[in-house]
Amino acid sequence: MHEKVQLIDKLRANNIEIMLTEVNLPLPLIVEAVFAMDDTVLYVDQIENLLKLFPTKEETEILKVNQ
């Protein structure tokens, strides 16, 4: 059985959930719009807020190690 790994704290997870709910678009479209900085899909402030919530390099590495 695998040990449960917590990548982000509960507050940040809650903020991510709220932001994604507010955007109300499919995740692949959100990711594409953020990387392209496409302000026809998302407002600039939404892009900025989503970028703040993206996993850090360290979090990504932890995930890779624990897959």
PDB file with SEQRES, HELIX, SHEET and CRYST1 records, atoms N, CA, C and O in Angstrom:
SEQRES   1 A   67  MET HIS GLU LYS VAL GLN LEU ILE ASP LYS LEU ARG ALA          
SEQRES   2 A   67  ASN ASN ILE GLU ILE MET LEU THR GLU VAL ASN LEU PRO          
SEQRES   3 A   67  LEU PRO LEU ILE VAL GLU ALA VAL PHE ALA MET ASP ASP          
SEQRES   4 A   67  THR VAL LEU TYR VAL ASP GLN ILE GLU ASN LEU LEU LYS          
SEQRES   5 A   67  LEU PHE PRO THR LYS GLU GLU THR GLU ILE LEU LYS VAL          
SEQRES   6 A   67  ASN GLN                                                      
HELIX    1 AA1 LYS A   10  VAL A   23  1                                  14    
HELIX    2 AA2 LEU A   27  ALA A   36  1                                  10    
HELIX    3 AA3 VAL A   44  LEU A   53  1                                  10    
HELIX    4 AA4 LYS A   57  VAL A   65  1                                   9    
CRYST1    1.000    1.000    1.000  90.00  90.00  90.00 P 1           1          
ATOM      1  N   MET A   1       0.844  -1.179   0.000  1.00  0.00           N  
ATOM      2  CA  MET A   1       0.000   0.000   0.000  1.00  0.00           C  
ATOM      3  C   MET A   1       0.885   1.236   0.000  1.00  0.00           C  
ATOM      4  O   MET A   1       1.893   1.289   0.705  1.00  0.00           O  
ATOM      5  N   HIS A   2       0.505   2.228  -0.792  1.00  0.00           N  
ATOM      6  CA  HIS A   2       1.283   3.456  -0.898  1.00  0.00           C  
ATOM      7  C   HIS A   2       0.947   4.412   0.238  1.00  0.00           C  
ATOM      8  O   HIS A   2      -0.195   4.513   0.685  1.00  0.00           O  
ATOM      9  N   GLU A   3       1.976   5.103   0.681  1.00  0.00           N  
ATOM     10  CA  GLU A   3       1.790   6.137   1.697  1.00  0.00           C  
ATOM     11  C   GLU A   3       1.151   7.359   1.046  1.00  0.00           C  
ATOM     12  O   GLU A   3       1.502   7.729  -0.075  1.00  0.00           O  
ATOM     13  N   LYS A   4       0.228   7.972   1.742  1.00  0.00           N  
ATOM     14  CA  LYS A   4      -0.443   9.160   1.226  1.00  0.00           C  
ATOM     15  C   LYS A   4       0.514  10.349   1.311  1.00  0.00           C  
ATOM     16  O   LYS A   4       1.071  10.629   2.373  1.00  0.00           O  
ATOM     17  N   VAL A   5       0.700  11.043   0.193  1.00  0.00           N  
ATOM     18  CA  VAL A   5       1.587  12.189   0.122  1.00  0.00           C  
ATOM     19  C   VAL A   5       0.737  13.433  -0.062  1.00  0.00           C  
ATOM     20  O   VAL A   5      -0.079  13.505  -0.980  1.00  0.00           O  
ATOM     21  N   GLN A   6       0.928  14.409   0.808  1.00  0.00           N  
ATOM     22  CA  GLN A   6       0.201  15.665   0.698  1.00  0.00           C  
ATOM     23  C   GLN A   6       1.099  16.689   0.031  1.00  0.00           C  
ATOM     24  O   GLN A   6       2.133  17.076   0.576  1.00  0.00           O  
ATOM     25  N   LEU A   7       0.690  17.129  -1.166  1.00  0.00           N  
ATOM     26  CA  LEU A   7       1.496  18.080  -1.919  1.00  0.00           C  
ATOM     27  C   LEU A   7       1.240  19.515  -1.510  1.00  0.00           C  
ATOM     28  O   LEU A   7       2.155  20.337  -1.481  1.00  0.00           O  
ATOM     29  N   ILE A   8      -0.015  19.811  -1.192  1.00  0.00           N  
ATOM     30  CA  ILE A   8      -0.381  21.186  -0.862  1.00  0.00           C  
ATOM     31  C   ILE A   8      -1.232  21.189   0.402  1.00  0.00           C  
ATOM     32  O   ILE A   8      -1.889  20.200   0.728  1.00  0.00           O  
ATOM     33  N   ASP A   9      -1.209  22.315   1.108  1.00  0.00           N  
ATOM     34  CA  ASP A   9      -1.999  22.393   2.328  1.00  0.00           C  
ATOM     35  C   ASP A   9      -3.489  22.555   1.988  1.00  0.00           C  
ATOM     36  O   ASP A   9      -3.849  22.865   0.853  1.00  0.00           O  
ATOM     37  N   LYS A  10      -4.327  22.343   2.974  1.00  0.00           N  
ATOM     38  CA  LYS A  10      -5.776  22.355   2.760  1.00  0.00           C  
ATOM     39  C   LYS A  10      -6.282  23.724   2.314  1.00  0.00           C  
ATOM     40  O   LYS A  10      -7.196  23.802   1.494  1.00  0.00           O  
ATOM     41  N   LEU A  11      -5.707  24.794   2.836  1.00  0.00           N  
ATOM     42  CA  LEU A  11      -6.139  26.130   2.455  1.00  0.00           C  
ATOM     43  C   LEU A  11      -5.882  26.382   0.975  1.00  0.00           C  
ATOM     44  O   LEU A  11      -6.740  26.905   0.264  1.00  0.00           O  
ATOM     45  N   ARG A  12      -4.703  26.009   0.525  1.00  0.00           N  
ATOM     46  CA  ARG A  12      -4.373  26.201  -0.897  1.00  0.00           C  
ATOM     47  C   ARG A  12      -5.253  25.326  -1.772  1.00  0.00           C  
ATOM     48  O   ARG A  12      -5.705  25.764  -2.830  1.00  0.00           O  
ATOM     49  N   ALA A  13      -5.501  24.103  -1.346  1.00  0.00           N  
ATOM     50  CA  ALA A  13      -6.387  23.205  -2.093  1.00  0.00           C  
ATOM     51  C   ALA A  13      -7.786  23.808  -2.199  1.00  0.00           C  
ATOM     52  O   ALA A  13      -8.418  23.738  -3.253  1.00  0.00           O  
ATOM     53  N   ASN A  14      -8.263  24.394  -1.114  1.00  0.00           N  
ATOM     54  CA  ASN A  14      -9.566  25.030  -1.115  1.00  0.00           C  
ATOM     55  C   ASN A  14      -9.589  26.228  -2.070  1.00  0.00           C  
ATOM     56  O   ASN A  14     -10.562  26.425  -2.799  1.00  0.00           O  
ATOM     57  N   ASN A  15      -8.526  27.020  -2.063  1.00  0.00           N  
ATOM     58  CA  ASN A  15      -8.437  28.165  -2.973  1.00  0.00           C  
ATOM     59  C   ASN A  15      -8.433  27.719  -4.435  1.00  0.00           C  
ATOM     60  O   ASN A  15      -9.041  28.366  -5.288  1.00  0.00           O  
ATOM     61  N   ILE A  16      -7.755  26.625  -4.715  1.00  0.00           N  
ATOM     62  CA  ILE A  16      -7.729  26.084  -6.076  1.00  0.00           C  
ATOM     63  C   ILE A  16      -9.131  25.652  -6.486  1.00  0.00           C  
ATOM     64  O   ILE A  16      -9.580  25.939  -7.596  1.00  0.00           O  
ATOM     65  N   GLU A  17      -9.809  24.969  -5.594  1.00  0.00           N  
ATOM     66  CA  GLU A  17     -11.168  24.512  -5.883  1.00  0.00           C  
ATOM     67  C   GLU A  17     -12.096  25.691  -6.164  1.00  0.00           C  
ATOM     68  O   GLU A  17     -12.881  25.654  -7.111  1.00  0.00           O  
ATOM     69  N   ILE A  18     -12.008  26.728  -5.347  1.00  0.00           N  
ATOM     70  CA  ILE A  18     -12.847  27.926  -5.537  1.00  0.00           C  
ATOM     71  C   ILE A  18     -12.553  28.568  -6.887  1.00  0.00           C  
ATOM     72  O   ILE A  18     -13.473  28.909  -7.631  1.00  0.00           O  
ATOM     73  N   MET A  19     -11.285  28.730  -7.199  1.00  0.00           N  
ATOM     74  CA  MET A  19     -10.902  29.384  -8.457  1.00  0.00           C  
ATOM     75  C   MET A  19     -11.384  28.586  -9.662  1.00  0.00           C  
ATOM     76  O   MET A  19     -11.912  29.160 -10.614  1.00  0.00           O  
ATOM     77  N   LEU A  20     -11.209  27.277  -9.627  1.00  0.00           N  
ATOM     78  CA  LEU A  20     -11.641  26.447 -10.753  1.00  0.00           C  
ATOM     79  C   LEU A  20     -13.152  26.448 -10.903  1.00  0.00           C  
ATOM     80  O   LEU A  20     -13.671  26.397 -12.017  1.00  0.00           O  
ATOM     81  N   THR A  21     -13.859  26.507  -9.776  1.00  0.00           N  
ATOM     82  CA  THR A  21     -15.317  26.576  -9.819  1.00  0.00           C  
ATOM     83  C   THR A  21     -15.774  27.891 -10.433  1.00  0.00           C  
ATOM     84  O   THR A  21     -16.714  27.916 -11.227  1.00  0.00           O  
ATOM     85  N   GLU A  22     -15.114  28.976 -10.067  1.00  0.00           N  
ATOM     86  CA  GLU A  22     -15.471  30.292 -10.608  1.00  0.00           C  
ATOM     87  C   GLU A  22     -15.221  30.372 -12.111  1.00  0.00           C  
ATOM     88  O   GLU A  22     -16.008  30.977 -12.838  1.00  0.00           O  
ATOM     89  N   VAL A  23     -14.140  29.769 -12.577  1.00  0.00           N  
ATOM     90  CA  VAL A  23     -13.805  29.806 -13.996  1.00  0.00           C  
ATOM     91  C   VAL A  23     -14.813  28.979 -14.799  1.00  0.00           C  
ATOM     92  O   VAL A  23     -15.241  29.395 -15.876  1.00  0.00           O  
ATOM     93  N   ASN A  24     -15.189  27.813 -14.277  1.00  0.00           N  
ATOM     94  CA  ASN A  24     -16.224  26.962 -14.857  1.00  0.00           C  
ATOM     95  C   ASN A  24     -15.956  26.599 -16.319  1.00  0.00           C  
ATOM     96  O   ASN A  24     -16.845  26.697 -17.165  1.00  0.00           O  
ATOM     97  N   LEU A  25     -14.728  26.182 -16.604  1.00  0.00           N  
ATOM     98  CA  LEU A  25     -14.334  25.700 -17.916  1.00  0.00           C  
ATOM     99  C   LEU A  25     -13.638  24.354 -17.747  1.00  0.00           C  
ATOM    100  O   LEU A  25     -13.150  24.052 -16.657  1.00  0.00           O  
ATOM    101  N   PRO A  26     -13.581  23.546 -18.792  1.00  0.00           N  
ATOM    102  CA  PRO A  26     -12.837  22.284 -18.702  1.00  0.00           C  
ATOM    103  C   PRO A  26     -11.360  22.547 -18.389  1.00  0.00           C  
ATOM    104  O   PRO A  26     -10.767  23.494 -18.907  1.00  0.00           O  
ATOM    105  N   LEU A  27     -10.785  21.713 -17.552  1.00  0.00           N  
ATOM    106  CA  LEU A  27      -9.402  21.904 -17.119  1.00  0.00           C  
ATOM    107  C   LEU A  27      -8.417  22.035 -18.282  1.00  0.00           C  
ATOM    108  O   LEU A  27      -7.557  22.915 -18.236  1.00  0.00           O  
ATOM    109  N   PRO A  28      -8.502  21.199 -19.323  1.00  0.00           N  
ATOM    110  CA  PRO A  28      -7.541  21.372 -20.433  1.00  0.00           C  
ATOM    111  C   PRO A  28      -7.615  22.766 -21.072  1.00  0.00           C  
ATOM    112  O   PRO A  28      -6.590  23.324 -21.465  1.00  0.00           O  
ATOM    113  N   LEU A  29      -8.818  23.323 -21.175  1.00  0.00           N  
ATOM    114  CA  LEU A  29      -8.973  24.656 -21.741  1.00  0.00           C  
ATOM    115  C   LEU A  29      -8.375  25.717 -20.818  1.00  0.00           C  
ATOM    116  O   LEU A  29      -7.775  26.686 -21.284  1.00  0.00           O  
ATOM    117  N   ILE A  30      -8.540  25.531 -19.511  1.00  0.00           N  
ATOM    118  CA  ILE A  30      -7.959  26.461 -18.540  1.00  0.00           C  
ATOM    119  C   ILE A  30      -6.431  26.454 -18.650  1.00  0.00           C  
ATOM    120  O   ILE A  30      -5.797  27.507 -18.722  1.00  0.00           O  
ATOM    121  N   VAL A  31      -5.861  25.266 -18.662  1.00  0.00           N  
ATOM    122  CA  VAL A  31      -4.398  25.140 -18.736  1.00  0.00           C  
ATOM    123  C   VAL A  31      -3.877  25.773 -20.021  1.00  0.00           C  
ATOM    124  O   VAL A  31      -2.893  26.513 -20.000  1.00  0.00           O  
ATOM    125  N   GLU A  32      -4.536  25.483 -21.136  1.00  0.00           N  
ATOM    126  CA  GLU A  32      -4.123  26.049 -22.423  1.00  0.00           C  
ATOM    127  C   GLU A  32      -4.208  27.574 -22.403  1.00  0.00           C  
ATOM    128  O   GLU A  32      -3.297  28.252 -22.879  1.00  0.00           O  
ATOM    129  N   ALA A  33      -5.291  28.113 -21.858  1.00  0.00           N  
ATOM    130  CA  ALA A  33      -5.477  29.563 -21.803  1.00  0.00           C  
ATOM    131  C   ALA A  33      -4.438  30.226 -20.913  1.00  0.00           C  
ATOM    132  O   ALA A  33      -3.948  31.308 -21.235  1.00  0.00           O  
ATOM    133  N   VAL A  34      -4.096  29.591 -19.795  1.00  0.00           N  
ATOM    134  CA  VAL A  34      -3.096  30.161 -18.889  1.00  0.00           C  
ATOM    135  C   VAL A  34      -1.723  30.170 -19.565  1.00  0.00           C  
ATOM    136  O   VAL A  34      -1.031  31.187 -19.550  1.00  0.00           O  
ATOM    137  N   PHE A  35      -1.333  29.051 -20.151  1.00  0.00           N  
ATOM    138  CA  PHE A  35      -0.014  29.001 -20.795  1.00  0.00           C  
ATOM    139  C   PHE A  35       0.083  29.950 -21.975  1.00  0.00           C  
ATOM    140  O   PHE A  35       1.154  30.493 -22.244  1.00  0.00           O  
ATOM    141  N   ALA A  36      -1.026  30.158 -22.687  1.00  0.00           N  
ATOM    142  CA  ALA A  36      -1.034  31.060 -23.839  1.00  0.00           C  
ATOM    143  C   ALA A  36      -1.310  32.503 -23.429  1.00  0.00           C  
ATOM    144  O   ALA A  36      -1.229  33.414 -24.253  1.00  0.00           O  
ATOM    145  N   MET A  37      -1.642  32.711 -22.130  1.00  0.00           N  
ATOM    146  CA  MET A  37      -2.027  34.036 -21.637  1.00  0.00           C  
ATOM    147  C   MET A  37      -3.158  34.603 -22.497  1.00  0.00           C  
ATOM    148  O   MET A  37      -3.152  35.773 -22.879  1.00  0.00           O  
ATOM    149  N   ASP A  38      -4.125  33.737 -22.788  1.00  0.00           N  
ATOM    150  CA  ASP A  38      -5.226  34.070 -23.686  1.00  0.00           C  
ATOM    151  C   ASP A  38      -6.341  34.788 -22.931  1.00  0.00           C  
ATOM    152  O   ASP A  38      -7.141  34.161 -22.237  1.00  0.00           O  
ATOM    153  N   ASP A  39      -6.381  36.102 -23.076  1.00  0.00           N  
ATOM    154  CA  ASP A  39      -7.391  36.878 -22.356  1.00  0.00           C  
ATOM    155  C   ASP A  39      -8.744  36.896 -23.071  1.00  0.00           C  
ATOM    156  O   ASP A  39      -9.659  37.609 -22.657  1.00  0.00           O  
ATOM    157  N   THR A  40      -8.866  36.108 -24.148  1.00  0.00           N  
ATOM    158  CA  THR A  40     -10.182  35.922 -24.754  1.00  0.00           C  
ATOM    159  C   THR A  40     -10.929  34.769 -24.094  1.00  0.00           C  
ATOM    160  O   THR A  40     -12.144  34.640 -24.243  1.00  0.00           O  
ATOM    161  N   VAL A  41     -10.200  33.940 -23.372  1.00  0.00           N  
ATOM    162  CA  VAL A  41     -10.797  32.801 -22.662  1.00  0.00           C  
ATOM    163  C   VAL A  41     -10.944  33.119 -21.177  1.00  0.00           C  
ATOM    164  O   VAL A  41     -11.977  32.833 -20.571  1.00  0.00           O  
ATOM    165  N   LEU A  42      -9.909  33.710 -20.600  1.00  0.00           N  
ATOM    166  CA  LEU A  42      -9.898  34.067 -19.181  1.00  0.00           C  
ATOM    167  C   LEU A  42      -9.545  35.537 -19.030  1.00  0.00           C  
ATOM    168  O   LEU A  42      -8.796  36.091 -19.834  1.00  0.00           O  
ATOM    169  N   TYR A  43     -10.085  36.162 -18.000  1.00  0.00           N  
ATOM    170  CA  TYR A  43      -9.691  37.529 -17.682  1.00  0.00           C  
ATOM    171  C   TYR A  43      -8.247  37.520 -17.189  1.00  0.00           C  
ATOM    172  O   TYR A  43      -7.770  36.515 -16.662  1.00  0.00           O  
ATOM    173  N   VAL A  44      -7.566  38.630 -17.361  1.00  0.00           N  
ATOM    174  CA  VAL A  44      -6.159  38.735 -16.955  1.00  0.00           C  
ATOM    175  C   VAL A  44      -5.996  38.410 -15.470  1.00  0.00           C  
ATOM    176  O   VAL A  44      -5.055  37.711 -15.093  1.00  0.00           O  
ATOM    177  N   ASP A  45      -6.898  38.908 -14.625  1.00  0.00           N  
ATOM    178  CA  ASP A  45      -6.772  38.618 -13.194  1.00  0.00           C  
ATOM    179  C   ASP A  45      -6.979  37.132 -12.900  1.00  0.00           C  
ATOM    180  O   ASP A  45      -6.385  36.606 -11.959  1.00  0.00           O  
ATOM    181  N   GLN A  46      -7.806  36.450 -13.684  1.00  0.00           N  
ATOM    182  CA  GLN A  46      -7.975  35.002 -13.511  1.00  0.00           C  
ATOM    183  C   GLN A  46      -6.684  34.271 -13.870  1.00  0.00           C  
ATOM    184  O   GLN A  46      -6.271  33.347 -13.169  1.00  0.00           O  
ATOM    185  N   ILE A  47      -6.056  34.687 -14.956  1.00  0.00           N  
ATOM    186  CA  ILE A  47      -4.787  34.075 -15.368  1.00  0.00           C  
ATOM    187  C   ILE A  47      -3.736  34.272 -14.279  1.00  0.00           C  
ATOM    188  O   ILE A  47      -3.036  33.330 -13.907  1.00  0.00           O  
ATOM    189  N   GLU A  48      -3.629  35.492 -13.774  1.00  0.00           N  
ATOM    190  CA  GLU A  48      -2.644  35.777 -12.725  1.00  0.00           C  
ATOM    191  C   GLU A  48      -2.904  34.936 -11.485  1.00  0.00           C  
ATOM    192  O   GLU A  48      -1.970  34.387 -10.901  1.00  0.00           O  
ATOM    193  N   ASN A  49      -4.159  34.830 -11.079  1.00  0.00           N  
ATOM    194  CA  ASN A  49      -4.495  34.043  -9.889  1.00  0.00           C  
ATOM    195  C   ASN A  49      -4.241  32.559 -10.108  1.00  0.00           C  
ATOM    196  O   ASN A  49      -3.754  31.875  -9.207  1.00  0.00           O  
ATOM    197  N   LEU A  50      -4.561  32.060 -11.279  1.00  0.00           N  
ATOM    198  CA  LEU A  50      -4.311  30.645 -11.565  1.00  0.00           C  
ATOM    199  C   LEU A  50      -2.814  30.339 -11.592  1.00  0.00           C  
ATOM    200  O   LEU A  50      -2.388  29.281 -11.128  1.00  0.00           O  
ATOM    201  N   LEU A  51      -2.021  31.254 -12.130  1.00  0.00           N  
ATOM    202  CA  LEU A  51      -0.572  31.046 -12.144  1.00  0.00           C  
ATOM    203  C   LEU A  51      -0.010  30.923 -10.728  1.00  0.00           C  
ATOM    204  O   LEU A  51       0.920  30.153 -10.486  1.00  0.00           O  
ATOM    205  N   LYS A  52      -0.579  31.681  -9.804  1.00  0.00           N  
ATOM    206  CA  LYS A  52      -0.141  31.605  -8.404  1.00  0.00           C  
ATOM    207  C   LYS A  52      -0.454  30.248  -7.793  1.00  0.00           C  
ATOM    208  O   LYS A  52       0.211  29.817  -6.851  1.00  0.00           O  
ATOM    209  N   LEU A  53      -1.470  29.575  -8.332  1.00  0.00           N  
ATOM    210  CA  LEU A  53      -1.907  28.299  -7.770  1.00  0.00           C  
ATOM    211  C   LEU A  53      -1.258  27.094  -8.431  1.00  0.00           C  
ATOM    212  O   LEU A  53      -1.385  25.977  -7.931  1.00  0.00           O  
ATOM    213  N   PHE A  54      -0.566  27.299  -9.543  1.00  0.00           N  
ATOM    214  CA  PHE A  54       0.093  26.181 -10.211  1.00  0.00           C  
ATOM    215  C   PHE A  54       1.110  25.547  -9.267  1.00  0.00           C  
ATOM    216  O   PHE A  54       1.679  26.227  -8.413  1.00  0.00           O  
ATOM    217  N   PRO A  55       1.335  24.251  -9.421  1.00  0.00           N  
ATOM    218  CA  PRO A  55       2.335  23.582  -8.569  1.00  0.00           C  
ATOM    219  C   PRO A  55       3.722  24.182  -8.771  1.00  0.00           C  
ATOM    220  O   PRO A  55       4.105  24.558  -9.879  1.00  0.00           O  
ATOM    221  N   THR A  56       4.453  24.259  -7.676  1.00  0.00           N  
ATOM    222  CA  THR A  56       5.831  24.734  -7.750  1.00  0.00           C  
ATOM    223  C   THR A  56       6.707  23.629  -8.334  1.00  0.00           C  
ATOM    224  O   THR A  56       6.267  22.488  -8.476  1.00  0.00           O  
ATOM    225  N   LYS A  57       7.919  23.967  -8.663  1.00  0.00           N  
ATOM    226  CA  LYS A  57       8.868  22.975  -9.179  1.00  0.00           C  
ATOM    227  C   LYS A  57       9.080  21.870  -8.135  1.00  0.00           C  
ATOM    228  O   LYS A  57       9.151  20.689  -8.475  1.00  0.00           O  
ATOM    229  N   GLU A  58       9.178  22.263  -6.879  1.00  0.00           N  
ATOM    230  CA  GLU A  58       9.386  21.294  -5.796  1.00  0.00           C  
ATOM    231  C   GLU A  58       8.196  20.333  -5.671  1.00  0.00           C  
ATOM    232  O   GLU A  58       8.374  19.129  -5.489  1.00  0.00           O  
ATOM    233  N   GLU A  59       6.987  20.885  -5.772  1.00  0.00           N  
ATOM    234  CA  GLU A  59       5.786  20.044  -5.684  1.00  0.00           C  
ATOM    235  C   GLU A  59       5.721  19.064  -6.854  1.00  0.00           C  
ATOM    236  O   GLU A  59       5.331  17.908  -6.689  1.00  0.00           O  
ATOM    237  N   THR A  60       6.104  19.536  -8.022  1.00  0.00           N  
ATOM    238  CA  THR A  60       6.120  18.667  -9.206  1.00  0.00           C  
ATOM    239  C   THR A  60       7.119  17.544  -9.027  1.00  0.00           C  
ATOM    240  O   THR A  60       6.839  16.401  -9.388  1.00  0.00           O  
ATOM    241  N   GLU A  61       8.278  17.852  -8.477  1.00  0.00           N  
ATOM    242  CA  GLU A  61       9.300  16.827  -8.244  1.00  0.00           C  
ATOM    243  C   GLU A  61       8.819  15.786  -7.229  1.00  0.00           C  
ATOM    244  O   GLU A  61       9.048  14.590  -7.406  1.00  0.00           O  
ATOM    245  N   ILE A  62       8.154  16.246  -6.169  1.00  0.00           N  
ATOM    246  CA  ILE A  62       7.619  15.309  -5.158  1.00  0.00           C  
ATOM    247  C   ILE A  62       6.631  14.366  -5.814  1.00  0.00           C  
ATOM    248  O   ILE A  62       6.633  13.166  -5.536  1.00  0.00           O  
ATOM    249  N   LEU A  63       5.790  14.899  -6.679  1.00  0.00           N  
ATOM    250  CA  LEU A  63       4.803  14.074  -7.364  1.00  0.00           C  
ATOM    251  C   LEU A  63       5.474  13.049  -8.250  1.00  0.00           C  
ATOM    252  O   LEU A  63       5.072  11.886  -8.259  1.00  0.00           O  
ATOM    253  N   LYS A  64       6.495  13.456  -8.998  1.00  0.00           N  
ATOM    254  CA  LYS A  64       7.210  12.541  -9.871  1.00  0.00           C  
ATOM    255  C   LYS A  64       7.847  11.400  -9.086  1.00  0.00           C  
ATOM    256  O   LYS A  64       7.801  10.245  -9.509  1.00  0.00           O  
ATOM    257  N   VAL A  65       8.434  11.725  -7.951  1.00  0.00           N  
ATOM    258  CA  VAL A  65       9.107  10.728  -7.115  1.00  0.00           C  
ATOM    259  C   VAL A  65       8.108   9.730  -6.532  1.00  0.00           C  
ATOM    260  O   VAL A  65       8.429   8.554  -6.361  1.00  0.00           O  
ATOM    261  N   ASN A  66       6.912  10.195  -6.232  1.00  0.00           N  
ATOM    262  CA  ASN A  66       5.922   9.361  -5.554  1.00  0.00           C  
ATOM    263  C   ASN A  66       4.884   8.719  -6.472  1.00  0.00           C  
ATOM    264  O   ASN A  66       3.868   8.214  -5.995  1.00  0.00           O  
ATOM    265  N   GLN A  67       5.127   8.732  -7.773  1.00  0.00           N  
ATOM    266  CA  GLN A  67       4.188   8.093  -8.698  1.00  0.00           C  
ATOM    267  C   GLN A  67       4.388   6.606  -8.715  1.00  0.00           C  
ATOM    268  O   GLN A  67       3.686   5.898  -9.437  1.00  0.00           O  
TER     269      GLN A  67                                                      
END                                                                             
